[in-house]
């Protein structure tokens, strides 16, 4: 799993930088619904919906940020907060 970094993927996608990490590329195909039927929708709870909305807001806020490293750091912070929230729920 050390080859997969959602924060790095988000940063590179926002800057239109090609991702040459095959493992990450394959993982993102799965995340983006590769192989799912069009009528399948995930059953999300309120916390998951809030997290997805925050992710979308961050993407918009970072639109003008051209530093890949800054983008990675901000997405890592977002994902780490969500991870801690999930851990603390259990």
Short mmCIF file of the C-alpha atoms (twelve columns), coordinates in Angstrom:
data_MODEL
# 
_entry.id   MODEL 
# 
loop_
_atom_site.group_PDB 
_atom_site.id 
_atom_site.type_symbol 
_atom_site.label_atom_id 
_atom_site.label_alt_id 
_atom_site.label_comp_id 
_atom_site.label_asym_id 
_atom_site.label_seq_id 
_atom_site.Cartn_x 
_atom_site.Cartn_y 
_atom_site.Cartn_z 
_atom_site.pdbx_PDB_model_num 
ATOM 1  C CA . UNK A 1  0.000   0.000  0.000   1 
ATOM 2  C CA . UNK A 2  2.960   2.360  0.240   1 
ATOM 3  C CA . UNK A 3  2.725   2.837  -3.518  1 
ATOM 4  C CA . UNK A 4  -0.786  4.301  -3.267  1 
ATOM 5  C CA . UNK A 5  -1.158  7.899  -2.114  1 
ATOM 6  C CA . UNK A 6  -4.547  9.527  -2.551  1 
ATOM 7  C CA . UNK A 7  -3.040  12.892 -1.657  1 
ATOM 8  C CA . UNK A 8  -0.431  12.531 -4.396  1 
ATOM 9  C CA . UNK A 9  -3.066  11.419 -6.885  1 
ATOM 10 C CA . UNK A 10 -5.278  14.412 -6.046  1 
ATOM 11 C CA . UNK A 11 -2.348  16.818 -6.416  1 
ATOM 12 C CA . UNK A 12 -1.245  15.375 -9.747  1 
ATOM 13 C CA . UNK A 13 -4.780  15.231 -11.126 1 
ATOM 14 C CA . UNK A 14 -5.406  18.876 -10.224 1 
ATOM 15 C CA . UNK A 15 -2.184  19.931 -11.934 1 
ATOM 16 C CA . UNK A 16 -2.722  17.622 -14.938 1 
ATOM 17 C CA . UNK A 17 0.525   15.792 -14.174 1 
ATOM 18 C CA . UNK A 18 0.694   12.320 -15.662 1 
ATOM 19 C CA . UNK A 19 0.729   9.586  -13.007 1 
ATOM 20 C CA . UNK A 20 3.274   6.954  -14.001 1 
ATOM 21 C CA . UNK A 21 2.606   4.783  -10.946 1 
ATOM 22 C CA . UNK A 22 0.822   1.732  -12.385 1 
ATOM 23 C CA . UNK A 23 -0.413  0.599  -8.965  1 
ATOM 24 C CA . UNK A 24 -1.953  4.010  -8.293  1 
ATOM 25 C CA . UNK A 25 -3.432  4.185  -11.797 1 
ATOM 26 C CA . UNK A 26 -5.111  0.784  -11.359 1 
ATOM 27 C CA . UNK A 27 -6.348  1.698  -7.878  1 
ATOM 28 C CA . UNK A 28 -7.898  4.921  -9.201  1 
ATOM 29 C CA . UNK A 29 -9.737  3.013  -11.920 1 
ATOM 30 C CA . UNK A 30 -11.335 0.971  -9.150  1 
ATOM 31 C CA . UNK A 31 -12.075 4.046  -7.016  1 
ATOM 32 C CA . UNK A 32 -13.689 5.855  -9.936  1 
ATOM 33 C CA . UNK A 33 -16.062 2.996  -10.576 1 
ATOM 34 C CA . UNK A 34 -14.195 0.792  -13.042 1 
ATOM 35 C CA . UNK A 35 -16.451 -2.193 -13.520 1 
ATOM 36 C CA . UNK A 36 -19.483 -0.801 -11.699 1 
ATOM 37 C CA . UNK A 37 -22.883 -0.722 -13.323 1 
ATOM 38 C CA . UNK A 38 -24.182 2.801  -13.959 1 
ATOM 39 C CA . UNK A 39 -27.156 2.294  -11.670 1 
ATOM 40 C CA . UNK A 40 -25.056 1.325  -8.639  1 
ATOM 41 C CA . UNK A 41 -24.706 4.038  -6.019  1 
ATOM 42 C CA . UNK A 42 -22.854 3.612  -2.751  1 
ATOM 43 C CA . UNK A 43 -24.822 3.812  0.469   1 
ATOM 44 C CA . UNK A 44 -23.070 6.641  2.338   1 
ATOM 45 C CA . UNK A 45 -23.629 7.789  5.887   1 
ATOM 46 C CA . UNK A 46 -23.680 11.464 6.901   1 
ATOM 47 C CA . UNK A 47 -19.979 11.574 7.871   1 
ATOM 48 C CA . UNK A 48 -18.971 10.137 4.496   1 
ATOM 49 C CA . UNK A 49 -21.084 12.689 2.651   1 
ATOM 50 C CA . UNK A 50 -19.541 15.536 4.679   1 
ATOM 51 C CA . UNK A 51 -16.058 14.198 3.901   1 
ATOM 52 C CA . UNK A 52 -16.803 14.022 0.172   1 
ATOM 53 C CA . UNK A 53 -18.139 17.585 0.229   1 
ATOM 54 C CA . UNK A 54 -14.992 18.784 2.038   1 
ATOM 55 C CA . UNK A 55 -12.868 17.012 -0.557  1 
ATOM 56 C CA . UNK A 56 -14.719 18.788 -3.361  1 
ATOM 57 C CA . UNK A 57 -14.350 22.138 -1.574  1 
ATOM 58 C CA . UNK A 58 -10.613 21.592 -1.161  1 
ATOM 59 C CA . UNK A 59 -10.247 20.805 -4.860  1 
ATOM 60 C CA . UNK A 60 -11.910 24.130 -5.677  1 
ATOM 61 C CA . UNK A 61 -9.813  26.052 -3.131  1 
ATOM 62 C CA . UNK A 62 -6.602  24.561 -4.528  1 
ATOM 63 C CA . UNK A 63 -7.444  25.361 -8.145  1 
ATOM 64 C CA . UNK A 64 -4.927  28.223 -8.222  1 
ATOM 65 C CA . UNK A 65 -2.246  26.474 -6.141  1 
ATOM 66 C CA . UNK A 66 0.448   25.294 -8.567  1 
ATOM 67 C CA . UNK A 67 2.764   23.635 -6.031  1 
ATOM 68 C CA . UNK A 68 2.446   19.857 -6.162  1 
ATOM 69 C CA . UNK A 69 4.026   19.481 -2.711  1 
ATOM 70 C CA . UNK A 70 1.644   22.008 -1.114  1 
ATOM 71 C CA . UNK A 71 -1.332  20.245 -2.681  1 
ATOM 72 C CA . UNK A 72 -0.084  16.869 -1.447  1 
ATOM 73 C CA . UNK A 73 0.366   18.236 2.089   1 
ATOM 74 C CA . UNK A 74 -3.148  19.715 2.195   1 
ATOM 75 C CA . UNK A 75 -4.780  16.549 0.868   1 
ATOM 76 C CA . UNK A 76 -2.755  14.421 3.310   1 
ATOM 77 C CA . UNK A 77 -4.060  16.576 6.137   1 
ATOM 78 C CA . UNK A 78 -7.657  16.129 4.944   1 
ATOM 79 C CA . UNK A 79 -7.303  12.358 4.573   1 
ATOM 80 C CA . UNK A 80 -5.509  12.032 7.907   1 
ATOM 81 C CA . UNK A 81 -8.335  13.867 9.708   1 
ATOM 82 C CA . UNK A 82 -10.863 11.522 8.114   1 
ATOM 83 C CA . UNK A 83 -8.761  8.503  9.102   1 
ATOM 84 C CA . UNK A 84 -8.636  9.656  12.719  1 
ATOM 85 C CA . UNK A 85 -12.386 10.262 12.671  1 
ATOM 86 C CA . UNK A 86 -12.995 6.700  11.462  1 
ATOM 87 C CA . UNK A 87 -10.593 5.233  14.057  1 
ATOM 88 C CA . UNK A 88 -12.267 7.182  16.881  1 
ATOM 89 C CA . UNK A 89 -15.733 5.959  15.866  1 
ATOM 90 C CA . UNK A 90 -14.793 2.341  16.494  1 
# 
